[in-house]
Amino acid sequence: MTQPQGKDSILVSRHRPGIFWYNTGWRPARPGKLRKYDRLIIDLTYNQLMKSGSIRSNPWRSFGCNINTMWDVPITNGNTVSLGIGLAYKYQKTGPKGLFFADSSDSYTRYYADSSYMDYRKNTFGNHILAIPIEFRFRTPKWQHFKLHLGGSIGYRLQTFQKVWSEGKHKGIKDKSLPDRNPLVYGVHMRIGIRNWALFADYTLAPQFKKGKSDQISALAFGVSLSIF
C-alpha cells in the first residue's frame, strides 16, 4: 500500500476497512457513530436436566453450544444501554444416567433413573433448537467495558433425540421418535463479563414434553460466552 504524497499526505481516513469490528455497510460511517458490540456470540455450555425443579447430575460429557447472530441497537448516548435481538441456534446435549421411554400407548414419555437392567454403557439426550433471543444490554463506557446482558428467547425445537450405545458396540443408535415432544421452547438467560468474554446462564422454562402425564423435564445451562465482534 502506497503512502499519500504531497499536500494530500495530511489527510487521514477516519474509516478502516474490515468485515468484523469495522464493517460499516455500503457507506462510510457518520462521524461520531456509536460503536456496536456483541454481534456474533458463541456460548459453550454445560447442561443439566431438571425434573420438577430439582437438578439431576449428569456426566462431564453433557456439553452443548449456542451460536447467536445479533443486532445491537443503542438506546443511550455512548451505547451504555442497548437492545440486542437476533437469531440463534442451540445444541443442548446431556448425558443422563437413566433413559427416556414411551409408555405402552406411545402417547407419553417417562424418564427412568434406574435403567441398570438395560444392556447399555452410555447414552445422550438432547435438542436442536432455532430461537429468537432478545436482551437488554448494560455496559460501562469505552472499549474495555464491563457488561451485563439480561434477556430471554423463544423458538422451535427442530429435533429431540436420544442416542444409546450398547455394551460391546462402538456405534450408537439414535432415536428421534419420543412422543409428545414440545415444539415450543422459551426461557431466560444472562451474561456478565468484561469486553469479549462473559459467564453465561440459561434456564429453559418450557417443559420438554407437552402432555401432563409425561415427566416434566427442563434444561439448565451455564458456561462461557465469547463475542467474536
VMD Tcl script that draws the C-alpha trace (Angstrom):
set ca {
  {0.00 0.00 0.00}
  {1.49 3.38 -1.05}
  {1.59 6.29 1.33}
  {-0.14 9.57 0.35}
  {2.29 12.15 -1.07}
  {2.42 15.95 -1.24}
  {-0.17 18.20 0.28}
  {-2.71 15.34 0.47}
  {-0.49 13.47 2.95}
  {-2.11 15.34 5.82}
  {-5.45 13.74 5.02}
  {-6.05 10.60 7.05}
  {-9.16 8.49 6.60}
  {-11.38 8.09 9.64}
  {-12.72 4.79 8.30}
  {-10.86 1.48 8.46}
  {-11.98 -1.47 6.30}
  {-12.92 -4.85 7.66}
  {-15.70 -7.42 7.82}
  {-15.99 -7.58 11.60}
  {-15.31 -4.74 14.03}
  {-15.04 -2.02 11.39}
  {-17.73 -3.08 8.93}
  {-19.99 -0.06 8.32}
  {-22.00 -1.38 5.39}
  {-22.04 0.10 1.88}
  {-21.27 3.62 3.04}
  {-18.68 5.09 5.44}
  {-19.89 5.59 8.99}
  {-21.07 9.01 10.06}
  {-18.66 10.91 12.32}
  {-19.46 10.14 15.93}
  {-21.38 6.95 15.06}
  {-21.66 4.68 18.10}
  {-19.61 1.50 18.11}
  {-21.68 -1.68 18.28}
  {-20.75 -4.77 20.26}
  {-21.60 -8.46 20.68}
  {-22.99 -9.16 17.22}
  {-21.73 -12.74 16.95}
  {-21.75 -14.64 20.25}
  {-20.78 -18.26 20.86}
  {-21.86 -19.85 24.15}
  {-20.09 -23.02 25.30}
  {-22.34 -24.65 27.88}
  {-22.54 -27.45 30.42}
  {-26.12 -28.69 30.58}
  {-28.22 -30.18 33.37}
  {-31.67 -31.74 33.20}
  {-34.16 -30.58 35.82}
  {-37.15 -32.65 36.86}
  {-39.88 -30.97 38.94}
  {-37.46 -28.22 39.95}
  {-34.62 -30.45 41.21}
  {-31.27 -30.74 39.45}
  {-30.25 -34.16 38.15}
  {-26.49 -34.68 37.99}
  {-25.10 -35.52 34.58}
  {-21.72 -36.87 33.42}
  {-18.99 -34.48 32.31}
  {-19.86 -35.03 28.62}
  {-23.09 -33.02 28.90}
  {-21.83 -30.16 26.76}
  {-23.59 -28.01 24.18}
  {-23.28 -24.71 22.37}
  {-25.27 -21.72 21.15}
  {-24.46 -19.61 18.10}
  {-26.09 -16.16 18.24}
  {-26.15 -13.60 15.43}
  {-27.36 -10.34 16.94}
  {-28.18 -6.74 16.10}
  {-27.04 -4.23 18.71}
  {-29.50 -1.29 18.86}
  {-28.11 1.58 21.00}
  {-30.58 3.27 23.36}
  {-28.40 5.75 25.26}
  {-25.55 8.12 24.40}
  {-22.29 6.24 24.38}
  {-24.17 2.94 23.87}
  {-24.14 2.14 27.60}
  {-27.65 0.68 27.28}
  {-28.81 -1.15 24.17}
  {-31.24 -3.72 22.87}
  {-29.97 -6.95 21.34}
  {-32.16 -9.03 19.03}
  {-31.29 -11.73 16.52}
  {-31.34 -15.39 15.59}
  {-29.77 -18.28 17.50}
  {-29.07 -21.98 17.02}
  {-28.92 -24.02 20.22}
  {-27.48 -27.50 20.62}
  {-28.46 -28.90 24.02}
  {-26.81 -32.22 24.89}
  {-26.91 -34.06 28.21}
  {-25.84 -37.49 29.37}
  {-28.43 -38.58 31.95}
  {-27.82 -41.78 33.88}
  {-31.33 -43.00 33.08}
  {-33.28 -43.43 29.85}
  {-36.44 -41.97 28.34}
  {-39.17 -44.39 27.24}
  {-42.57 -44.03 25.62}
  {-45.47 -45.57 27.53}
  {-47.32 -48.61 26.19}
  {-49.78 -46.43 24.25}
  {-46.91 -44.42 22.71}
  {-48.54 -41.21 23.98}
  {-46.38 -40.13 26.91}
  {-42.69 -40.00 27.73}
  {-41.29 -41.15 31.05}
  {-37.79 -40.93 32.48}
  {-36.44 -43.98 34.33}
  {-33.48 -43.07 36.50}
  {-32.66 -46.72 37.29}
  {-32.08 -48.41 33.96}
  {-29.44 -50.85 35.18}
  {-31.36 -53.74 33.64}
  {-30.66 -52.32 30.17}
  {-27.61 -53.54 28.31}
  {-26.03 -50.16 27.53}
  {-22.84 -48.35 28.52}
  {-23.79 -44.73 27.89}
  {-26.48 -42.52 26.37}
  {-27.08 -38.91 25.39}
  {-30.25 -36.85 25.23}
  {-30.58 -33.52 23.51}
  {-32.27 -30.96 21.30}
  {-31.60 -28.93 18.18}
  {-33.33 -25.54 18.61}
  {-33.81 -22.46 16.46}
  {-34.68 -19.40 18.56}
  {-35.06 -15.60 18.58}
  {-33.13 -14.07 21.51}
  {-33.99 -10.62 22.87}
  {-31.93 -8.97 25.60}
  {-31.24 -5.68 27.34}
  {-27.55 -4.88 27.43}
  {-25.85 -2.71 30.05}
  {-22.19 -1.77 29.71}
  {-19.74 0.75 31.07}
  {-18.29 3.35 28.68}
  {-15.25 2.85 26.45}
  {-13.80 -0.16 24.71}
  {-12.64 -2.26 27.68}
  {-16.05 -2.33 29.27}
  {-17.89 -4.34 31.92}
  {-21.19 -5.72 30.58}
  {-24.41 -7.34 31.74}
  {-26.98 -8.91 29.42}
  {-30.45 -9.83 30.70}
  {-32.94 -11.41 28.34}
  {-34.79 -14.39 27.05}
  {-35.62 -16.29 23.88}
  {-38.49 -18.02 22.15}
  {-38.07 -20.65 19.48}
  {-38.80 -24.02 17.94}
  {-37.35 -27.45 18.72}
  {-36.21 -28.78 15.38}
  {-35.39 -32.19 16.82}
  {-35.34 -34.08 20.12}
  {-33.14 -37.17 20.22}
  {-31.82 -39.93 22.45}
  {-28.74 -41.90 21.47}
  {-27.78 -45.16 23.18}
  {-24.52 -47.11 22.95}
  {-24.91 -50.79 23.81}
  {-22.24 -52.80 25.62}
  {-19.59 -54.07 23.25}
  {-20.69 -51.82 20.37}
  {-18.92 -48.69 19.18}
  {-21.81 -47.27 17.15}
  {-24.78 -45.76 18.96}
  {-28.43 -45.99 17.95}
  {-30.20 -42.64 17.63}
  {-33.91 -42.45 18.46}
  {-35.91 -39.41 17.33}
  {-39.36 -40.88 17.92}
  {-40.07 -39.92 21.55}
  {-43.76 -38.94 21.74}
  {-45.30 -35.57 22.68}
  {-42.17 -33.52 22.06}
  {-42.97 -29.92 22.90}
  {-42.05 -27.89 19.77}
  {-42.33 -24.55 21.58}
  {-39.30 -23.57 23.63}
  {-38.74 -20.40 25.66}
  {-36.53 -19.37 28.51}
  {-34.40 -16.69 30.18}
  {-30.65 -16.08 30.10}
  {-27.91 -13.84 31.49}
  {-24.34 -12.89 30.57}
  {-21.93 -11.00 32.81}
  {-18.34 -10.25 31.90}
  {-15.67 -7.94 30.53}
  {-15.26 -6.94 26.89}
  {-15.37 -10.08 24.68}
  {-15.75 -12.64 27.49}
  {-18.64 -13.39 29.83}
  {-20.11 -16.04 32.09}
  {-23.41 -17.39 30.77}
  {-26.51 -18.98 32.30}
  {-29.74 -20.09 30.61}
  {-32.88 -21.71 32.01}
  {-35.47 -23.26 29.70}
  {-38.91 -22.51 31.13}
  {-40.84 -24.55 28.56}
  {-41.18 -28.24 29.52}
  {-39.51 -30.81 27.29}
  {-42.73 -32.78 26.82}
  {-46.12 -31.15 26.45}
  {-48.53 -33.70 27.99}
  {-49.23 -33.58 31.71}
  {-48.66 -37.32 32.18}
  {-45.13 -37.06 30.81}
  {-42.24 -36.30 33.13}
  {-41.80 -32.54 33.39}
  {-38.23 -32.06 32.23}
  {-36.49 -28.74 31.58}
  {-32.88 -27.75 30.92}
  {-30.39 -25.58 32.82}
  {-27.22 -24.48 31.06}
  {-24.22 -22.46 32.22}
  {-20.85 -21.76 30.72}
  {-18.71 -19.17 28.92}
  {-19.60 -16.71 26.15}
  {-17.20 -15.33 23.56}
  {-18.21 -12.34 21.44}
  {-16.32 -12.52 18.16}
  {-17.14 -8.94 17.11}
}
mol new
graphics top color blue
foreach p $ca { graphics top sphere $p radius 0.5 }
foreach p [lrange $ca 0 end-1] q [lrange $ca 1 end] { graphics top cylinder $p $q radius 0.2 }
display resetview
